[in-house]
Amino acid sequence: PAAPVVLGGRESAGMKQWYQRRVRGLDKKFENLYVGYGHKYTAENYSPPAPPATQEEYPSGAEVTEVPDPTVDEERALQAVQQEQLDREAEEAEMEEDDEDED
């Protein structure tokens, strides 16, 4: 096999600011290694901004507490009650329309 090629230093890449970089290659595979601060030299030290304050947990209450799912029978009973209510409201609306028509 071919001998590994080691490139590095200022001369290999022409990068005069970041000379701690090393590249190693063999055939079609290569590796890069960089040791440093990740940015060019500046007169001032970089300090990243502080992260935002931690949020408070959402208060627990009845409106956000999980409850078990209803059974199939409970769902059917609820649907029957809702359907009865809709039917009753429809009958009342019809009766009101009939009363208005008579006037």
C-alpha positions, 0 to 999 in steps of 0.5 A: 500500500501507499505510504501515508502522507502527513501534511501540516504546519504553516507551509502545507496549507498557507494558513499562517494564523492557524498553524496547529492543524494537521492533515493525514491522508492514505489513498482516498481517506484522510483525517484532519486535526485542529488544536486551538481556540477555533478563531483568529487571534484577537486582542480581547478574550472572547466570553460567550453570553450567559445562557438565559435564566432557567424557566420555572416549571409550569404549575400543576393543576386540574387543567394540566394533570393527566387523567386515564383515558375513558373506557369504550363504554364511557365514551359511548355513554358520553356520545349518547348524552351529547346526541340527546342534547343536540336533538333537544336543542334542534327540537327547541329551535324548530319550535321557536321557528314554528312560533315565529311563523305563526306570528 
